[in-house]
Amino acid sequence: MTKGIALITGASSGIGEALAREFAKQDYDLIITARRRDRLEALASELSEHVSVDIITCDLGATTGPATLIKAIDTLGKDVDILVNNAGIAHSDDFHCSDFQQVEQLIGLNIIALANLTHHFIQPMVKRGAGKILNVASVAAFQPVPSMAAYAASKAFVLSLTESLSEELRGTGVSITALCPGLTKTELVED
């Protein structure tokens, strides 16, 4: 018997993949999403020996990404008990030298998609009186980071939103937590 369903964004590699493995070990069924279907399928093949795994291929950085994911989950007809907002990108360049399309993409994924998914899934959680949200921020959320200004600012947003919602949700049965890892060897830092 599983404990519920965890939705994990950015599950095709790095921290998202590790969290998917951990939730599966803890007997949670999974909905995993990312852009790379082949990697999601490989992960699902491995984890589906123990739990149910649904795959949704989606680019949350696209303007329609969050709506596409929400519609696909609605089609599954499953309640999300735990939302893990892990999908994110980082760029390293002085802000004035950056391609602004990259800045917009970063804001779209790290801030807009996260806020959109949090807003959508928090409502039924509050109605049920149960649920958890884990937002992956960064130690960069705690201070400005020259040459990664937009990334650090986006993670400061994630941390601030999470801390504010933690207070707003007090007594609802829903909890929200920010994970603030330091520099971690993942594809995010290898690009």
C-alpha positions in Angstrom: 0.0 0.0 0.0 1.4 3.4 -1.0 1.4 6.5 1.1 0.0 8.8 -1.7 1.2 10.5 -4.9 4.2 12.7 -5.3 4.5 15.0 -8.3 8.2 15.7 -9.1 9.2 18.3 -11.7 12.6 18.1 -13.3 12.8 14.4 -12.5 15.0 13.4 -15.4 18.3 14.1 -13.7 20.1 15.5 -10.7 18.2 16.4 -7.5 14.8 15.7 -9.1 15.9 12.2 -10.1 17.3 11.6 -6.6 14.1 12.8 -5.0 12.0 10.5 -7.2 14.1 7.6 -6.0 13.7 8.6 -2.4 9.9 9.0 -2.6 9.7 5.6 -4.3 11.7 4.1 -1.4 9.3 5.7 1.0 6.3 4.0 -0.9 4.9 7.0 -2.7 3.4 6.5 -6.2 5.0 9.0 -8.6 4.1 11.4 -11.3 7.4 12.5 -12.8 7.8 15.2 -15.4 10.6 16.8 -17.4 11.5 17.6 -21.0 13.4 14.4 -21.7 11.0 11.5 -22.1 13.8 8.9 -22.6 15.3 9.6 -19.2 11.9 9.6 -17.5 11.1 6.3 -19.1 14.3 4.8 -17.8 13.7 6.1 -14.3 10.1 4.9 -14.4 11.1 1.4 -15.6 13.4 1.1 -12.6 11.1 2.5 -10.0 7.8 0.9 -11.2 8.9 -2.4 -9.7 8.0 -0.9 -6.3 5.4 1.9 -7.0 3.2 3.2 -9.8 4.9 5.8 -12.0 3.2 8.1 -14.4 5.3 10.1 -16.9 4.3 13.4 -18.3 6.7 15.0 -20.8 6.5 18.7 -20.5 8.6 21.9 -20.8 7.6 23.9 -17.8 9.7 26.8 -19.1 7.3 27.3 -22.0 4.5 29.7 -21.5 2.0 26.9 -21.8 4.1 24.4 -19.8 2.3 24.6 -16.4 -1.2 24.5 -18.0 -0.1 21.5 -20.1 1.1 19.6 -17.0 -2.0 20.5 -15.0 -4.3 19.3 -17.8 -2.3 16.0 -18.1 -2.6 15.4 -14.4 -6.3 16.2 -14.5 -6.6 13.6 -17.2 -5.0 11.0 -15.0 -7.7 11.7 -12.4 -5.2 11.5 -9.5 -4.8 13.8 -6.5 -1.3 15.1 -5.8 -0.4 14.7 -2.1 3.1 16.0 -2.4 4.3 18.6 -5.0 8.0 18.8 -5.5 8.9 22.0 -7.5 12.4 21.0 -8.6 12.6 22.0 -12.3 15.0 24.9 -12.7 17.8 26.4 -14.8 20.8 28.6 -14.1 22.9 30.9 -16.3 26.3 32.3 -15.5 27.1 35.6 -17.0 27.1 39.2 -16.0 23.5 40.4 -16.3 24.3 43.2 -18.8 26.1 40.7 -21.0 23.3 38.1 -20.9 21.0 37.2 -23.7 17.7 38.5 -22.3 15.8 35.5 -23.8 17.8 33.3 -21.4 16.8 35.6 -18.5 13.2 35.4 -19.4 13.4 31.6 -19.7 15.0 31.4 -16.3 12.3 33.6 -14.7 9.6 31.6 -16.5 10.8 28.3 -15.2 12.3 29.2 -11.8 9.5 31.7 -10.8 6.4 31.6 -12.9 6.1 27.9 -13.3 6.8 27.2 -9.7 4.3 29.8 -8.5 1.7 28.5 -11.0 2.0 24.9 -9.9 2.1 25.9 -6.2 -1.1 28.0 -6.6 -2.9 25.3 -8.5 -2.1 22.3 -6.2 -2.3 24.1 -2.9 -6.0 24.7 -3.3 -7.2 21.1 -3.3 -4.6 20.3 -0.6 -6.1 22.9 1.7 -9.6 21.6 0.9 -8.5 18.1 1.9 -6.7 19.4 4.9 -3.6 17.5 4.0 -0.6 17.9 1.6 3.0 18.9 1.3 5.0 21.1 -1.0 8.8 21.0 -1.4 10.2 24.0 -3.3 13.8 23.5 -4.4 15.6 26.9 -3.8 19.3 27.2 -3.3 21.9 28.7 -0.9 22.0 31.4 -3.6 18.6 32.5 -2.2 20.4 34.0 0.8 22.6 36.5 -0.9 23.3 38.3 -4.2 25.5 36.3 -6.5 27.4 38.4 -9.1 27.5 36.7 -12.5 24.4 34.7 -11.5 22.2 37.6 -10.5 18.9 36.4 -12.1 19.4 32.9 -10.8 20.1 34.1 -7.2 17.1 36.5 -7.4 14.8 33.7 -8.7 15.8 31.5 -5.8 15.3 34.4 -3.3 11.8 34.6 -4.7 11.3 30.8 -4.1 12.6 31.0 -0.6 10.5 34.1 0.3 7.3 32.7 -1.2 7.8 29.4 0.6 8.4 31.1 4.0 5.4 33.3 3.5 3.1 30.5 2.5 4.4 28.4 5.5 2.8 31.0 7.8 -0.3 31.4 5.7 -0.9 27.6 5.7 -0.5 27.3 9.5 -3.3 25.1 10.8 -4.5 23.9 7.4 -2.9 20.5 7.5 -0.7 21.6 4.5 3.0 22.2 4.9 5.5 23.9 2.6 9.2 23.6 2.8 12.2 25.1 0.9 15.2 22.9 0.2 18.3 25.1 -0.2 21.1 22.9 -1.5 24.6 24.2 -2.0 26.6 23.7 -5.1 25.7 20.2 -6.2 27.3 18.2 -9.1 24.3 18.0 -11.5 23.8 18.9 -15.1 22.6 22.3 -13.9 26.1 23.3 -13.0 27.8 21.4 -15.8 26.2 23.4 -18.6 
